[in-house]
Amino acid sequence: MVAEAEELIGRYEAFVALTRQMLAAARASEWERLISLGHDRDLVLDIIKQLDATIRLDSTTNGRKAKLIEENLALDTETCKLVESWMADLKSAMHSNLQEQRLLKQYGAD
């Protein structure tokens, strides 16, 4: 049972590592990479769900799991803030472009 618990914790560690990479991608504005890493992380999450349903953890290992979840949530929160900021910038740029197109249509180009 110890080996199973370590496998589960290893999956949580892999999950957090992918979330950390996602944050790095967001910081670098590498949006395609962020999406790809998100897909990879989803696959790890599916495995975690299966293992979590069948493996009982002792209190020490459960504490490790809780710390990994907390770390993941903090990383994910920071990533979400960066994505939201990028989305706001994109929306602003699109609105500005739409305004320019309306003006060109209304007044024509020289």
C-alpha positions in Angstrom: 0.0 0.0 0.0 3.0 2.3 0.6 3.9 2.0 -3.1 0.4 2.9 -4.2 0.4 6.0 -1.9 3.8 7.0 -3.4 2.4 6.6 -6.9 -0.5 8.8 -6.0 1.8 11.5 -4.5 4.0 11.2 -7.6 1.0 12.0 -9.8 0.1 15.0 -7.6 3.8 16.2 -7.9 3.6 15.8 -11.7 0.3 17.7 -11.7 1.9 20.6 -9.8 5.0 20.5 -12.1 2.7 20.9 -15.1 0.9 23.8 -13.4 4.2 25.4 -12.7 5.1 25.1 -16.4 1.7 26.5 -17.3 2.5 29.6 -15.2 5.9 30.0 -16.8 4.2 29.8 -20.2 1.6 32.4 -19.2 4.4 34.7 -17.9 6.1 34.4 -21.3 2.9 34.9 -23.2 3.3 31.4 -24.8 -0.5 30.8 -25.1 -0.3 27.7 -27.4 2.2 26.1 -25.0 -0.1 26.9 -22.1 -3.0 25.2 -23.8 -0.9 22.1 -24.6 0.3 21.9 -21.0 -3.3 22.2 -19.8 -4.2 19.2 -21.9 -1.3 17.2 -20.5 -2.3 18.2 -17.0 -5.9 17.1 -17.6 -4.6 13.6 -18.5 -2.7 13.5 -15.2 -5.8 14.6 -13.3 -7.8 11.8 -14.8 -5.3 9.3 -13.4 -5.3 11.1 -10.0 -9.1 10.8 -9.8 -8.9 7.1 -10.4 -6.1 6.5 -7.9 -7.6 8.9 -5.3 -10.8 6.8 -5.4 -9.1 3.6 -4.4 -6.0 4.5 -2.3 -6.1 5.4 1.4 -3.4 7.6 2.7 -2.0 7.8 6.2 -2.0 11.2 7.9 1.6 12.1 6.9 1.0 11.3 3.2 -2.4 13.0 3.3 -0.6 16.1 4.6 1.8 16.0 1.7 -1.1 15.7 -0.7 -2.8 18.7 0.9 0.3 20.8 0.5 0.6 19.9 -3.1 -3.0 20.8 -3.7 -2.5 24.2 -1.9 0.6 24.9 -4.0 -1.3 24.0 -7.2 -4.2 26.3 -6.3 -1.8 29.2 -5.7 0.0 28.6 -9.0 -3.3 28.2 -10.8 -4.6 31.4 -9.3 -1.6 33.3 -10.6 -1.9 31.7 -14.0 -5.6 32.7 -14.2 -4.7 36.3 -13.4 -2.2 36.4 -16.2 -4.7 34.9 -18.7 -7.5 37.3 -17.6 -5.1 40.2 -18.1 -4.2 38.9 -21.6 -7.8 38.4 -22.4 -8.6 42.0 -21.4 -5.8 43.3 -23.5 -7.0 41.2 -26.5 -10.5 42.5 -26.0 -9.3 46.1 -25.9 -7.2 45.6 -29.1 -10.1 44.0 -30.9 -12.4 46.8 -29.9 -9.8 49.4 -31.0 -9.5 47.6 -34.4 -13.3 47.6 -34.7 -13.5 51.3 -34.0 -10.8 51.9 -36.6 -12.7 49.9 -39.2 -15.9 51.8 -38.5 -14.1 55.1 -38.9 -12.5 54.0 -42.2 -15.9 52.8 -43.4 -17.6 56.0 -42.4 -15.0 58.5 -43.6 -13.0 56.5 -46.1 -9.3 56.2 -46.5 -7.2 58.8 -48.1 
